[in-house]
């Protein structure tokens, strides 16, 4: 897919951050948009930014953890536009907790959104993408889908799962030669609301970390602007890349993990402990 003119793109989490910037840049390139988010106000703000572009846009309040709702959104989007070419499974949430301190409710909550939301979006839209003859599935994993981090076991698990799911999916699509491909996206620290909206467990105090300060600390490392992330993603789609790393932090930690796969965790623990002692 070398251009997006007259293509139809569906985006989850389009009410802010990377999802909003994907919508803007796709509209600039002539794509029509089916946008969804749990945050209706955020969706309306995104729509307002799109008003100067001559493209068709639909808005849907959507909980990606609701399988029936995701399938209904895919069907209604196809009926509205007559075709679907791209699905960006971008919505996600974060949780900071130790394994011991994490509840099963918290684990199910993050998996239902970060992993099952991606699965539902992929399976609901895939038949329509195949029907178009030219389609692409873009699933947002994370830097944390490449390297493990203390307090991020649940988030790591969901993002490693998205990575494996998407890489296997791409292999199957390549074997089918059906005109559809898939890309796994691994952002590092992107300047979005995910840290502010993250759930912070008191259990991380056992590691010498303060949950009240953790989100503020995390915000400091969110350096890549979402508009830059969106451009990298769209360029990767045009180049049909299997995997895309976003930000120097993602590229550096990916390299460290490749060079020292058995030892990178020791370095991460050292820096995490040192940072905790400074607070």
C-alpha positions in Angstrom: 0.0 0.0 0.0 2.0 2.9 -1.3 -0.5 5.6 -0.6 -3.7 6.2 1.4 -5.8 8.2 -1.0 -9.4 7.0 -1.0 -8.5 4.2 1.4 -10.6 3.6 4.5 -8.8 3.4 7.9 -10.3 2.3 11.2 -8.5 3.5 14.3 -9.0 2.5 18.0 -7.9 5.0 20.7 -8.4 7.8 18.2 -9.5 10.3 20.9 -5.9 11.3 21.8 -2.2 10.6 21.4 -1.0 8.4 18.5 -4.5 7.5 17.4 -5.4 11.1 16.9 -2.2 11.9 15.0 -2.8 8.8 12.8 -6.2 10.2 12.0 -4.8 13.6 11.1 -2.0 12.4 8.9 -4.2 9.9 7.2 -6.8 12.6 6.4 -4.0 14.8 5.1 -3.2 12.0 2.7 -6.8 11.5 1.5 -8.0 8.6 3.7 -11.5 8.2 5.0 -11.8 7.4 8.7 -13.7 5.2 11.1 -12.6 6.4 14.5 -13.4 4.9 17.9 -12.5 5.5 21.5 -14.1 5.2 25.0 -13.6 8.9 25.4 -16.4 10.6 23.4 -15.1 14.1 24.2 -11.7 13.1 22.9 -13.3 11.8 19.7 -15.1 15.1 19.2 -11.9 17.0 19.6 -10.2 14.8 17.0 -13.1 15.4 14.7 -12.8 19.2 15.1 -9.2 18.9 14.0 -10.3 17.1 10.8 -12.9 19.6 9.7 -10.7 21.1 7.0 -10.0 17.9 5.2 -12.4 16.6 2.5 -12.7 13.1 3.9 -15.6 11.2 5.4 -15.3 10.5 9.2 -17.4 8.4 11.5 -17.2 8.3 15.3 -18.0 5.4 17.6 -17.8 5.1 21.4 -16.1 1.7 21.7 -14.8 -0.5 24.5 -12.3 -2.7 22.6 -12.7 -5.4 25.4 -16.3 -5.9 24.2 -16.0 -8.5 21.4 -19.6 -8.0 20.1 -19.1 -4.3 20.1 -15.9 -4.5 18.1 -17.6 -6.8 15.5 -20.6 -4.5 15.3 -18.2 -1.5 14.7 -16.4 -3.4 11.9 -19.7 -4.3 10.2 -21.2 -0.8 10.5 -18.0 0.8 9.2 -18.0 -1.5 6.2 -21.7 -0.7 5.5 -21.0 3.0 5.9 -17.9 3.2 3.6 -18.4 0.2 1.3 -14.8 -0.9 1.9 -12.1 -1.2 4.6 -8.4 -1.1 4.0 -6.6 -0.5 7.4 -7.2 -1.3 11.0 -5.0 0.3 13.6 -5.5 -1.6 16.9 -4.0 1.2 18.9 -6.0 1.5 22.1 -4.2 0.4 25.3 -3.9 0.9 29.1 -1.1 0.5 31.6 -0.7 -1.0 35.0 2.2 -0.8 37.5 2.3 -3.6 40.0 4.4 -6.4 41.4 3.4 -9.9 40.4 2.7 -10.8 44.0 0.6 -7.7 44.6 -1.4 -7.8 41.4 -5.1 -8.9 41.6 -6.6 -11.2 39.0 -9.2 -8.5 38.3 -6.3 -6.1 37.3 -4.7 -8.8 35.2 -8.0 -9.6 33.4 -8.6 -5.8 32.9 -5.4 -5.1 31.1 -5.5 -8.3 29.0 -9.0 -7.7 27.9 -8.0 -4.3 26.5 -4.4 -4.6 25.4 -4.5 -8.2 24.0 -8.0 -9.3 23.4 -8.9 -5.8 22.0 -6.2 -6.4 19.4 -7.4 -9.9 18.7 -11.0 -8.8 18.3 -10.0 -5.9 16.1 -7.9 -8.1 13.9 -10.4 -10.9 13.5 -13.4 -8.6 13.0 -11.8 -6.5 10.3 -9.7 -9.1 8.5 -12.5 -10.5 6.2 -13.3 -6.9 5.0 -9.6 -6.1 4.4 -9.2 -9.3 2.3 -12.4 -8.3 0.4 -10.8 -5.0 -0.5 -7.8 -6.7 -2.1 -5.4 -4.2 -0.5 -5.3 -4.1 3.3 -3.0 -3.8 6.3 -3.4 -4.6 10.0 -1.3 -2.4 12.4 -1.1 -3.7 16.0 0.5 -1.6 18.7 2.8 -3.6 20.9 5.5 -1.7 22.8 9.1 -1.4 23.7 7.8 -3.5 26.6 6.9 -6.1 24.1 10.7 -6.5 23.4 12.1 -6.2 26.9 10.8 -6.9 30.4 10.6 -4.3 33.1 10.0 -4.5 36.9 6.5 -3.6 37.9 5.3 -4.2 34.3 4.7 -7.9 34.3 1.1 -7.6 33.2 1.8 -4.9 30.6 4.8 -6.9 29.4 2.7 -10.0 29.0 0.1 -8.2 26.9 2.6 -6.6 24.7 4.7 -9.7 24.2 1.5 -11.4 23.3 0.5 -8.8 20.7 4.0 -9.1 19.2 3.8 -12.9 18.8 0.2 -12.8 17.6 1.0 -10.2 14.9 4.2 -11.8 13.7 2.4 -15.2 13.3 -0.5 -13.4 11.6 1.9 -11.7 9.1 3.5 -15.1 8.2 0.0 -16.6 7.5 -1.0 -13.6 5.4 2.2 -13.8 3.4 1.6 -17.5 2.8 -1.9 -16.8 1.6 -0.8 -14.0 -0.7 -4.2 -12.4 -0.1 -3.2 -8.7 -0.5 -3.3 -8.1 3.3 -0.2 -7.7 5.5 0.5 -6.9 9.2 2.9 -4.8 11.2 3.9 -4.9 14.9 4.5 -1.4 16.3 6.9 -1.0 19.2 6.9 2.6 20.6 9.2 3.7 23.3 8.3 6.7 25.4 5.6 8.6 23.5 4.2 11.8 24.9 0.6 10.6 25.4 -1.8 10.3 28.4 -1.0 6.6 29.0 1.1 7.3 32.1 -1.4 9.7 33.6 -4.2 7.1 33.1 -2.1 4.1 34.3 -3.2 2.2 37.4 -0.6 2.3 40.1 -0.5 -0.4 42.8 0.7 0.1 46.3 2.6 -3.1 45.9 5.4 -1.4 44.1 6.5 0.1 47.4 8.0 -3.3 48.1 10.5 -2.4 45.4 11.3 0.9 46.9 9.1 2.8 44.5 6.5 5.4 45.3 3.2 5.0 43.3 2.3 8.7 43.8 5.5 9.7 42.1 5.8 6.8 39.6 3.6 8.3 36.9 5.3 11.7 37.1 8.7 9.9 36.8 7.4 7.9 33.8 6.1 11.1 32.2 9.7 12.5 32.2 10.9 9.8 29.8 8.0 10.3 27.3 10.0 12.3 24.9 8.8 11.3 21.4 5.9 13.4 20.2 2.9 11.4 19.0 2.9 13.1 15.6 6.4 11.8 15.0 5.3 8.3 16.1 2.3 8.4 13.7 4.5 9.4 10.7 6.9 6.5 11.5 4.0 4.1 11.6 2.5 5.2 8.3 5.8 5.1 6.6 6.3 1.6 7.9 2.9 0.6 6.4 3.9 2.0 3.0 7.2 0.0 3.2 5.3 -3.1 4.5 7.7 -3.5 7.4 7.1 -6.4 9.7 8.2 -4.5 12.8 8.8 -0.8 13.6 10.6 0.7 16.5 9.7 4.2 17.5 12.1 6.5 19.5 15.8 6.2 20.3 14.9 4.6 23.6 13.2 1.7 21.9 16.1 1.3 19.4 18.7 1.4 22.2 16.9 -1.1 24.5 16.2 -3.4 21.6 19.9 -3.4 20.7 20.9 -4.1 24.3 18.4 -7.0 24.5 19.8 -8.5 21.3 23.4 -8.1 22.5 22.9 -9.3 26.0 19.5 -11.2 26.1 20.4 -12.9 29.5 21.9 -9.9 31.2 20.0 -6.8 30.1 17.6 -7.2 33.1 20.4 -6.7 35.6 21.2 -3.3 34.1 17.5 -2.3 34.1 17.2 -3.4 37.8 20.3 -1.3 38.7 18.9 1.9 37.1 15.4 1.3 38.5 16.8 0.9 42.1 19.1 3.9 41.7 16.2 6.0 40.5 14.0 4.9 43.4 16.7 5.9 45.9 16.7 9.4 44.5 13.0 10.0 45.3 
